[in-house]
Amino acid sequence: MPDIDVVVVGGGILGLASAYYIKSLHRELSVTVIERGRDVGQGNTAKSVGGYRQGIFTSYVNRVLAETTIQHLREAEASGETSLNMREVGYLILLDENRLKNVKTVVETFLKEGKAVLLSPETLSKTLHMRTDFTGDEEAMLMGLSNIKAGLFAPRCGFLDVEKVVNLYKKRCIEAGVELILGKRVEKLLLEPENPLGIPREPRAWQKVRVAGVVVDGEVIRAGKVVVATGSWTPQLLDPLGVDCFVKAKKRQLFVVSAEGELHKLLTNTWDGGRPMPMMFFPNGLYIVPRISDKAFWVSLTDEFGRGFGLDDEPEPSYYIDNVYPPLVKYYPQFLNARASSMWAGTYSMNYLDGNPLIFRFLNCLVVTGASGSGVMKSDAIGRIAEAALFGKEYAILHGGVKFEVSRLGVENRRVDKEYFIL
Ligand SMILES: Cc1cc2nc3c(=O)[nH]c(=O)nc-3n(C[C@H](O)[C@H](O)[C@H](O)COP(=O)(O)OP(=O)(O)OC[C@H]3O[C@@H](n4cnc5c(N)ncnc54)[C@H](O)[C@@H]3O)c2cc1C
């Protein structure tokens, strides 16, 4: 007999959302989340910017996962269940000639559908005080910066308070009767024969096996089903079993720059009849998040080649100085001499094939990982799909009654259509 019907390993946003939908749709089952941190949501979820994107995905899967989740969160706010501080500041995607050429057709579709508008370089410099012309600037050329030809502004995007989303699902879990075990690390998943024979060295290769439970502090917690939602750490639990989860940990860093003087003016600048400064994504991986309530900008730069895989989450002050600051001050000279007052780093559980989550079963186990850089904005949908996948359903019903074929995010029959608009 299992001690617990469903054990969810990992109390990040995906483990919590999964546990909540499993418990709320199967009230008769006991569901326990085991999290090694002192509280839930302290892993990579806590490192997130909380950015959300609506209206500017080309892939059906991205659109459905993110937009049903965001709509769900909006309605949770509107109903008074929670306050997530959703700030619809919009995403502004800066396009140089190259980027514009690559996404031209997609941009035209967004414009036609009224999901975004195109801003001219003149508007960008006049209203958002950005530098768009690097003609004759040798340093900018050395850095590979080219003139900004346009800015695509999508008004329905923004950012929210991630810890409030965590608290929402934590509260829902507790109210639904999910047990949370905190400060306990699952050392391994226990593989056992389905029908033990009591012979040495079981399970033998010819025996049918199941994941009988998890090992914590040397003790076995027996479970009917196990959900592995350990984000970037998932290979630690699955590699020993010979199960590939197709994700690698990639470090991502954020730097906080206090907004004083000229920078404060920029932070509190309004445009287009009173809009606050948008989140800005530049062609070379640099992005800027204006945080008026923190009197600061959060800045980051996504690096790929040369950034090895690994679970290291130590922020590197030199990364700001060497890599982030030089292009930042070119686009926004207001950042001249601005240093990072604080910083942190986390890891994406990165699925390099299509950047979308992996939700697949093996034996009596479900794996929920690979949300890459967009797990928070897709969390509600992922939780619902996890429940459906765990119980062998063909479809998950997402927020608003949207039917989603579970196998799309699996391994064997995976069908994630290409995203043409990658930031
Ligand atoms: C710098 C940064 C910025 C980001 N910005 C955004 C953004 O703007 N928008 C967005 O949508 N997403 C963003 N993301 C991505 C988002 O944070 C992730 O996709 C999401 O948090 C993944 O959730 P998770 O539950 O899979 O992982 P996690 O939150 O990492 O949860 C996994 C949990 O498992 C626990 N765990 C691991 N191993 C064990 C074990 N053996 N036993 C028990 N517990 C264990 C960990 O402690 C952790 O709490 C960002 C990520 C980073 C790093």
The ligand as a Tripos MOL2 file, in Angstrom:
@<TRIPOS>MOLECULE
LIG
   53    58     1     0     0
SMALL
NO_CHARGES

@<TRIPOS>ATOM
      1 C1         16.4960   34.8690  -14.6460 C.3       1 LIG1
      2 C2         15.1890   34.2310  -15.0360 C.ar      1 LIG1
      3 C3         14.1780   35.0140  -15.5880 C.ar      1 LIG1
      4 C4         12.9730   34.4420  -15.9560 C.ar      1 LIG1
      5 N1         11.9660   35.2350  -16.4460 N.ar      1 LIG1
      6 C5         10.7620   34.6810  -16.7730 C.ar      1 LIG1
      7 C6          9.6810   35.5010  -17.2190 C.ar      1 LIG1
      8 O1          9.8230   36.7300  -17.3500 O.2       1 LIG1
      9 N2          8.4800   34.9140  -17.4820 N.ar      1 LIG1
     10 C7          8.2960   33.5640  -17.3380 C.ar      1 LIG1
     11 O2          7.1810   33.0830  -17.6000 O.2       1 LIG1
     12 N3          9.3060   32.7590  -16.9320 N.ar      1 LIG1
     13 C8         10.5250   33.2870  -16.6500 C.ar      1 LIG1
     14 N4         11.5490   32.4790  -16.2250 N.ar      1 LIG1
     15 C9         11.3650   31.0260  -16.2700 C.3       1 LIG1
     16 C10        10.5820   30.5390  -15.0860 C.3       1 LIG1
     17 O3         11.1430   31.0410  -13.9070 O.3       1 LIG1
     18 C11        10.6150   29.0100  -15.1010 C.3       1 LIG1
     19 O4         10.1700   28.5070  -16.3540 O.3       1 LIG1
     20 C12         9.7060   28.4200  -14.0190 C.3       1 LIG1
     21 O5          9.9280   29.0520  -12.7920 O.3       1 LIG1
     22 C13         9.9510   26.9410  -13.9040 C.3       1 LIG1
     23 O6          9.2320   26.4460  -12.8060 O.3       1 LIG1
     24 P1          9.5890   25.0350  -12.2110 P.3       1 LIG1
     25 O7          8.5680   24.7440  -11.1800 O.co2     1 LIG1
     26 O8          9.7680   24.0550  -13.3270 O.co2     1 LIG1
     27 O9         11.0670   25.2070  -11.6100 O.3       1 LIG1
     28 P2         11.5700   25.6890  -10.1710 P.3       1 LIG1
     29 O10        10.9020   26.9170   -9.7250 O.co2     1 LIG1
     30 O11        13.0520   25.7160  -10.2180 O.co2     1 LIG1
     31 O12        11.0670   24.5380   -9.2330 O.3       1 LIG1
     32 C14        11.7180   23.3030   -9.0690 C.3       1 LIG1
     33 C15        11.7240   23.0250   -7.5790 C.3       1 LIG1
     34 O13        12.1950   21.7240   -7.3560 O.3       1 LIG1
     35 C16        12.9380   21.7450   -6.1510 C.3       1 LIG1
     36 N5         13.8030   20.5640   -6.1580 N.ar      1 LIG1
     37 C17        14.8090   20.2890   -7.0300 C.ar      1 LIG1
     38 N6         15.3290   19.0980   -6.7630 N.ar      1 LIG1
     39 C18        14.6450   18.6050   -5.6930 C.ar      1 LIG1
     40 C19        14.7170   17.3920   -4.9680 C.ar      1 LIG1
     41 N7         15.5960   16.4540   -5.3030 N.pl3     1 LIG1
     42 N8         13.8720   17.2140   -3.9410 N.ar      1 LIG1
     43 C20        12.9560   18.1650   -3.5980 C.ar      1 LIG1
     44 N9         12.8390   19.3260   -4.2660 N.ar      1 LIG1
     45 C21        13.6710   19.5390   -5.3090 C.ar      1 LIG1
     46 C22        13.6950   23.0530   -6.2180 C.3       1 LIG1
     47 O14        14.1210   23.4750   -4.9440 O.3       1 LIG1
     48 C23        12.6530   23.9750   -6.8370 C.3       1 LIG1
     49 O15        11.9040   24.6790   -5.8750 O.3       1 LIG1
     50 C24        12.7800   33.0390  -15.8130 C.ar      1 LIG1
     51 C25        13.7810   32.2360  -15.2600 C.ar      1 LIG1
     52 C26        14.9850   32.8320  -14.8670 C.ar      1 LIG1
     53 C27        16.0520   31.9620  -14.2830 C.3       1 LIG1
@<TRIPOS>BOND
     1     1     2 1
     2     2     3 ar
     3     2    52 ar
     4     3     4 ar
     5     4     5 ar
     6     4    50 ar
     7     5     6 ar
     8     6     7 ar
     9     6    13 1
    10     7     8 2
    11     7     9 ar
    12     9    10 ar
    13    10    11 2
    14    10    12 ar
    15    12    13 ar
    16    13    14 ar
    17    14    15 1
    18    14    50 ar
    19    15    16 1
    20    16    17 1
    21    16    18 1
    22    18    19 1
    23    18    20 1
    24    20    21 1
    25    20    22 1
    26    22    23 1
    27    23    24 1
    28    24    25 2
    29    24    26 1
    30    24    27 1
    31    27    28 1
    32    28    29 2
    33    28    30 1
    34    28    31 1
    35    31    32 1
    36    32    33 1
    37    33    34 1
    38    33    48 1
    39    34    35 1
    40    35    36 1
    41    35    46 1
    42    36    37 ar
    43    36    45 ar
    44    37    38 ar
    45    38    39 ar
    46    39    40 ar
    47    39    45 ar
    48    40    41 1
    49    40    42 ar
    50    42    43 ar
    51    43    44 ar
    52    44    45 ar
    53    46    47 1
    54    46    48 1
    55    48    49 1
    56    50    51 ar
    57    51    52 ar
    58    52    53 1
@<TRIPOS>SUBSTRUCTURE
     1 LIG1         1 GROUP 0 **** ****
